[in-house]
Amino acid sequence: MRPWQKLLLTLLAMLIASFAAGRLWRLAFDTPLPSYLAGMAGGLAAIPVWELLRWINKK
């Protein structure tokens, strides 16, 4: 897998995780999710996705 494909998939996972965290936060607390928490959710989602893609690339 090319590096730009890994990057694209990782960015997509980050956006989906941030969006999902924002929706869940809004449902739970009825206020917008602070941006630093959305960024943290996206960043934490990116780590396993990047490692999974790296592991798939080795096989």
C-alpha positions in Angstrom: 0.0 0.0 0.0 1.4 3.4 -0.9 2.1 5.9 1.8 -0.5 8.4 0.5 -3.2 5.7 0.7 -2.3 4.9 4.3 -2.4 8.6 5.1 -5.8 9.0 3.4 -7.3 6.1 5.3 -5.9 7.3 8.5 -7.2 10.8 8.0 -10.6 9.3 7.2 -10.6 7.3 10.4 -9.7 10.4 12.3 -12.6 12.4 10.9 -15.1 9.6 11.5 -13.9 9.2 15.1 -14.1 12.9 15.8 -17.5 13.1 14.3 -18.8 10.1 16.2 -17.3 11.4 19.5 -19.0 14.8 18.9 -22.4 13.1 18.2 -22.1 10.9 21.3 -21.1 13.9 23.4 -24.0 15.9 22.2 -26.4 13.0 23.0 -25.0 12.6 26.5 -24.5 16.2 27.6 -26.5 18.3 25.1 -23.6 20.7 24.5 -20.9 20.8 21.8 -17.8 18.7 22.2 -14.7 20.8 23.0 -12.3 20.9 20.1 -9.4 19.5 22.1 -11.5 16.4 23.0 -12.5 15.9 19.3 -8.9 16.1 18.3 -7.9 13.7 21.0 -10.5 11.2 19.9 -9.3 11.5 16.3 -5.7 11.2 17.2 -6.3 8.1 19.4 -8.2 6.5 16.5 -5.4 7.2 14.1 -2.8 5.2 16.1 -4.4 1.7 15.7 -5.5 2.4 12.1 -1.9 3.4 11.1 -0.5 0.3 12.9 -3.1 -2.0 11.3 -2.2 -0.7 7.9 1.5 -1.1 8.6 0.9 -4.7 9.7 -1.2 -5.4 6.6 1.6 -4.0 4.4 4.2 -6.4 5.9 2.2 -9.5 4.9 
